[in-house]
Amino acid sequence: MKYTEEQLDAMSSKVGSVLGERLNYLSRGQKASLEHALVEVFEDHNGHAENISDEEIWGAWMVMEAFYPPDALELSDRYQALMEIQEANQDDR
């Protein structure tokens, strides 16, 4: 289904008002997962963001977290940082 710019802006505003700053700290996978879940909610309401409850948006967030648990992402980030340090140390030799 095709949505108007106004409908998409309304959905973005609604999601931003519910989830706030949390949106600034998502990984690429988390963003894709959350977007997928939110598109389903948006489509269920035929593009009428005003009919979407805060609970439905939180539900989409919980779906995303089920696939991308915060603890697993933190561990992955730490592992990646360790690998970068080890690589930098090898380059110094």
C-alpha angles and dihedrals in degrees: 000000000000119000131199123246088248092055092049091047090050091052092048091050092048093050091045092051092050101040099028119169093004088080091065094064104050125124119231091260092049091050092051093047094047092047091051092051092045093049089057091052091046092050092047086060094044092242095306102133091179089068094054114100125221087242091060090053090049087049090057088050091052091050089053092049091050089061096036110031112197093231092055091050092050090051090049091051091050092049091050091050090050091051091051091051092049091049091049090050091052091051090054093059 
